[in-house]
Amino acid sequence: MSNTTNKVNGKLLCDTATGAYNLPKREKFFNVFSVSFFSILLFDCLRAVWYPCVVFVAGVKKGDRVALYMPMIPELVVTMLACARIGAMHSIVFAGFSSDAFAERVVDARAKIVVTCDGVWRGNKLINLKKIVDEAIEKASLMEHEVESCIVVRHLSPISVSESPSIEGKRPYATFNVSLCPIDCWYHEEISKHTDTCVPEWVDSEDPLFLLYTSGSTGKPKGIVHTTGGYMLFTATTFKYVFDYHQGDVYFCTADIGWITGHSYVCYGPLLNGATSVLFEGTPFYPNSSRLWQIIDKYGVTQFYTAPTAIRALMKEGDDLVTSSSRRDTLRILGTVGEPINPEAWLWYHRVVGNEKCAIVDTFWQTETGGHVITPIPGAVPTKPAAILDDQGREVQGPTEGYLAFKRPWPSIMRTIFGDHERFETTYFKKFPGYYCTGDGGRRDADGYIWVTGRMDDMLNVSGHLLSTAEVESALIEHEAIAEAAAVAAPHTVKGECLYCFVTLKEGFEYDESITKQLRDKVRERIGPFAAPDVIHACPVLPKTRSGKIMRRILRNVAANNRTLGDLSTLADEGVIETLFATRPATAPSLVRVQ
């Protein structure tokens, strides 16, 4: 896959695509709040040719790492492109991680500079990002890594330069001022000094484009490295064919760029196709839960891509909030990403959001894969079919269930873990030599379709029966009272493992023992008597990461009554933990002595 003769530049590839599609006529819509919308011409308003000079003058050169801690604002996209133009690696950290977590990633990447902004609204909560970054830089220094420069975008604080490309927040807020440290500089002041064009750095197709951290089973984040040529080729291709994108379409992905979905299908994939798209800042529930549907109507969105967690949360709000607040008659394609979707949520998405006329593309992929590797569309993804392996690593044909793996590489597959190639080989290739092991389970049905059953460490072995968490959870969610469900294994003196299920209720329902019986009966009906849950734990909320994924590791600890929880840096709300332990059913056995 290596190519040392043909040179490329990631930023220019995006420019070339937009030129081919006449981008001056195209727009990237930036939505801040329901009362304030902006349309921007991406390469004029964002000055994406000038900003690389700022980064270059800051001492960044080809191969250096630039850490970004920013919300979903236009300057985030332009910083990515600035890094690509000069051959630097951007390392974006979701602007919801703590200063400790950000510092750990800055140190591991040996980032030369940091780019952030003053602050951001998250719902009705004002977050001082600059303060978090200052703390992280100080902590990095204590870990013997010195950040050389910090570029700060004015997003909420008073703007003194009228020609600043930043867009000021319109929501009422108290005076929001930030102070600069000796290594800091204002983005708008620096960019005003550089109106010349920065010469692009031509790189080999296998030179790295970016570094993105993902959770590791050992607790230490893994810095996933993606390269320029293969990654851009694959994201451009999969975006075009999976979402059936054509000129005139308007694409909307709700993902944050701090995660791989935002990299591939908010930034690079759409830009490489010259796409008109929506850049979304905020939450789907502020100022009200119809916000996404109103955005779809306002901009005439044709492709909508979001996560099952968001779908289930919005479904909980009721059909009327969707149907009474929007038409959604421009929608043609609906997509899901990030986790398996249960049938009830899928059908609601199709029936209510899509008005029963939209195709739904469920996409499976990972930070490590760079782009879609399994979709329900034949030929849309240029990879070899997925393989299902048994415990010995043998490929099994026909209807079966086992480990989901791939035998052949594809252009956007990760190339290494930054600074730890041995961990890369051990994590993904050692278990089943000759295959890339996804870590997920898969089931092939009689029609040849692949169903992702969840992480293999979330598979449950109850009395010798192998159960899929997704299968159990889907059965539980069929009950009219259940909003979300999560199934984990808990130690059992007789069975080895028993099934412990967490459920949250929809608005208007109260939990009682009759619901417990109904849920057990539902699982028996859908899977079999052996799958009936031993414990059903009704709780107000489930522990989730900042990207909205359920943290099953914490649920396993709660199920085992074990308070040794390990790293909680990715947990969105630590207060959830005490709530979970406090609401453990009285019938739940104390399987592990409280520490």
Number of C-alpha atoms within 10 A of each C-alpha: 10 10 11 11 9 11 15 20 22 29 25 18 20 23 21 17 18 23 14 12 16 12 20 12 10 20 18 23 22 20 19 22 21 14 9 11 12 12 13 14 15 21 16 11 13 19 18 23 23 20 28 28 24 21 24 17 11 15 13 24 18 18 17 18 24 29 26 27 22 26 26 22 22 21 25 22 20 22 20 26 26 28 29 28 29 26 29 25 29 27 27 27 23 21 25 23 18 19 22 17 17 27 25 19 24 28 21 17 22 17 23 21 24 23 26 25 29 23 26 23 20 14 15 12 8 14 15 17 23 23 16 23 25 17 17 23 27 17 20 23 14 11 12 10 18 18 21 16 22 28 22 24 26 25 21 24 19 13 14 10 11 8 10 18 20 20 17 14 18 11 13 6 12 8 9 12 13 18 9 14 10 9 11 17 16 17 22 21 16 16 18 15 12 16 13 11 13 19 12 18 19 18 24 18 23 20 24 23 27 25 25 27 25 16 12 11 10 8 11 13 17 24 25 23 24 29 24 24 26 21 28 24 16 25 25 23 19 22 25 18 14 21 22 13 20 14 12 10 17 24 27 26 22 22 23 20 24 23 17 23 25 18 23 24 24 25 23 25 26 24 26 26 25 25 26 26 24 23 25 24 21 20 18 18 14 15 14 12 18 21 19 22 19 17 20 23 17 12 16 17 23 24 24 23 23 17 21 23 21 17 17 20 17 20 21 17 15 14 14 12 16 21 15 9 14 19 16 22 16 17 23 18 21 21 20 23 21 21 20 21 20 18 13 16 23 17 15 17 23 17 14 17 24 22 15 12 14 20 15 22 18 23 21 20 18 18 22 23 23 26 30 26 23 23 18 15 14 9 11 19 21 15 17 14 14 17 22 24 23 14 10 8 17 12 15 15 12 12 14 16 22 23 26 28 25 20 17 12 14 20 22 22 22 22 17 20 22 18 14 11 12 10 15 19 15 12 17 17 16 14 16 19 13 13 19 23 22 20 16 17 23 26 21 21 13 10 8 12 14 23 17 22 23 19 18 17 15 20 20 22 17 20 14 11 10 13 19 24 23 23 17 25 20 22 22 29 24 19 15 10 20 20 20 21 24 23 28 27 26 26 18 16 8 8 13 13 18 23 25 23 25 23 24 20 21 18 12 6 11 10 14 9 9 8 16 16 12 13 23 19 18 21 22 17 13 16 15 11 13 14 23 24 22 15 21 25 22 23 20 14 15 24 22 18 17 16 18 15 19 18 17 18 16 24 26 20 20 24 29 21 20 18 16 11 13 10 12 14 18 18 23 19 14 13 10 17 19 11 15 22 17 11 13 20 14 8 10 15 15 13 14 15 9 10 7
